[in-house]
Amino acid sequence: QVQLVESGGGLVQPGGSLRLSCAASGSFFSINDMGWYRQAPEKQRELVATITSGGSTNYVDSVKGRFTISRDNAKNTVYLQMNSLKPEDTAVYYCKADGIAKYGSTWRRFDTWGQGTQVTVSS
């Protein structure tokens, strides 16, 4: 019963900014890595950025210097600040998280995706 809910997508002009949020709900023992992925039409889903529970980050080269991933462990939420957006950033953005959560009376590992949020960069 782990759910990830993304928000913050929308339509923005080239050069603009958006901030995506992803809130995880459930009974957690731990949330390890959290990340953002994206999938453009007719393309494979690709990693955008990830962040560990300790705050270490990783980015795909195409977004380095423009996007910043962060997380609030107290709120079980991960963010993606996207600046200097380009048309090629247009995609559905998905949140992903893994860790250990309670399912009924049992603690189990989870590896869960959100439902996605559309980001469109166009003039």
SVG drawing of the C-alpha trace seen along z (x, -y; Angstrom):
<svg xmlns="http://www.w3.org/2000/svg" viewBox="-3 -31 29 41">
<polyline fill="none" stroke="black" stroke-width="0.4" points="0.0,0.0 2.7,-2.4 1.5,-5.2 3.4,-8.0 1.5,-11.0 3.2,-13.5 2.1,-17.1 3.4,-20.3 3.5,-19.5 2.1,-21.7 2.8,-23.8 5.7,-26.3 7.5,-28.3 11.1,-27.5 13.5,-29.0 10.8,-28.7 10.7,-26.8 8.6,-24.2 8.8,-22.4 7.6,-18.8 6.7,-17.2 6.1,-13.6 4.7,-12.6 4.9,-9.0 2.2,-7.6 2.2,-4.4 3.8,-2.9 7.5,-3.1 10.4,-1.6 12.7,-3.3 12.7,-5.1 16.0,-4.6 16.4,-6.0 13.9,-8.4 14.1,-9.5 12.5,-11.1 12.3,-9.5 10.7,-10.7 9.2,-9.2 8.7,-11.2 6.4,-10.0 7.8,-7.0 10.9,-7.0 12.0,-4.7 11.7,-5.9 14.9,-7.4 16.4,-8.4 16.4,-12.1 17.8,-12.3 18.0,-10.3 18.7,-11.1 19.6,-8.7 18.3,-8.9 21.6,-10.6 21.2,-13.3 23.6,-12.0 22.4,-13.0 22.8,-11.7 21.7,-13.4 21.5,-12.5 24.0,-14.7 21.2,-16.5 19.8,-18.1 22.9,-18.8 23.1,-22.5 19.4,-23.0 17.5,-20.6 17.9,-20.1 16.5,-17.1 15.9,-17.4 13.9,-15.6 12.2,-16.2 12.6,-13.0 10.2,-14.2 7.5,-14.6 8.5,-11.6 8.6,-13.9 11.0,-14.4 11.1,-17.5 12.5,-18.3 13.2,-21.9 13.5,-22.4 15.0,-25.6 15.9,-26.7 13.4,-24.2 13.8,-23.2 11.3,-21.7 13.2,-18.4 12.3,-18.2 8.7,-17.6 7.7,-14.2 5.6,-12.5 7.7,-12.6 7.4,-9.7 8.5,-9.5 10.0,-6.3 10.9,-5.2 12.2,-2.1 12.6,-1.0 10.7,1.1 7.1,0.6 4.4,2.4 1.9,4.4 -0.7,5.7 1.3,7.1 4.4,7.7 7.4,5.5 8.4,5.9 10.6,4.2 8.8,1.9 9.9,0.4 7.0,-1.8 6.2,-4.2 3.9,-7.2 1.2,-7.7 3.2,-10.4 2.7,-14.1 2.9,-15.8 5.5,-18.5 5.2,-20.3 7.7,-22.9 6.4,-24.9 6.0,-28.5"/>
</svg>
